[in-house]
């Protein structure tokens, strides 16, 4: 990611400036204050603006700004412990964010199953797939709005639980890996006397947890059925659904359209999601595997 590359560059410059005896102390203090101001603005802007978002990708974008605020806070402290917490935060956020987008892409692949009982599937851009007549208009788009996650838990519980775990981790809910990354940064800030920044970071973490929980609530909210449950038309026909899936597979595999919908996930896609979710969920059981490597890396960056 470009943001991670910039953070690593700032980390290298900051550590080199701190050990350079030629520079005066006021120059180092100016750089530290600039990083603290940037951290404060990132925390506030990413959290406040993120509350008003209704599109999932925009919400995750402003969430990234808030997380960059934690990274800049650790970078501004510039101690051995803060550098270690910075590297750990970057690693865990990369894992969590990557897994989140992989799950969203996976849910987009199988989005048509969310309303399989209806006669058509209609996307935001008015692309329509006529199930009854097996006609298709191949103009499929990813999930854009948070409201489109409604009822996904009843349709695909495994992917929904994996996405919920990622969102809980971003919110800093224990015992997930995201909780420990924020804890390390806050601990470094408090131990070095940055009480105001630590308070702001805790405050925005509590607020930002609200829009993560909002997504989780939508995922686990069952989708309302407007049809009469006693009606024969509201009951799905298994033979028709099986025939539809076979036709979808044949038609879309034979299609030359660049954005053709494929309802199945690849084994690699599923394996990566399961692996990253396991790391996020079970990090607390074997934390020293990652922390030991991060400890060695932070010492090499800080002293060499």
Secondary structure by P-SEA (a helix, b strand, c coil): caaaaaaaaaaaaaaaaaacccccaaaaaaaaaaaaaaaaaaaaaaaaaaaacccaaaaaaaaaaaaaaaaaaaaaaccaaaaaaaaaaaaaaaaaaaaaaaaaaaaaaaccccccccccccccccccccccccccccccccccccccccccccccaaaaaaaaaaaaaaacccccaaaaaaaaaaaaaaaacaaaaaaaaaaaaaaaaaaaaaaaaaaacccccccccccccccccaaaaaaaaaaaaaaaaaccccccccccccaaaaaaaaaaaaaaccccccccaaaaaaaaaaaaaacc
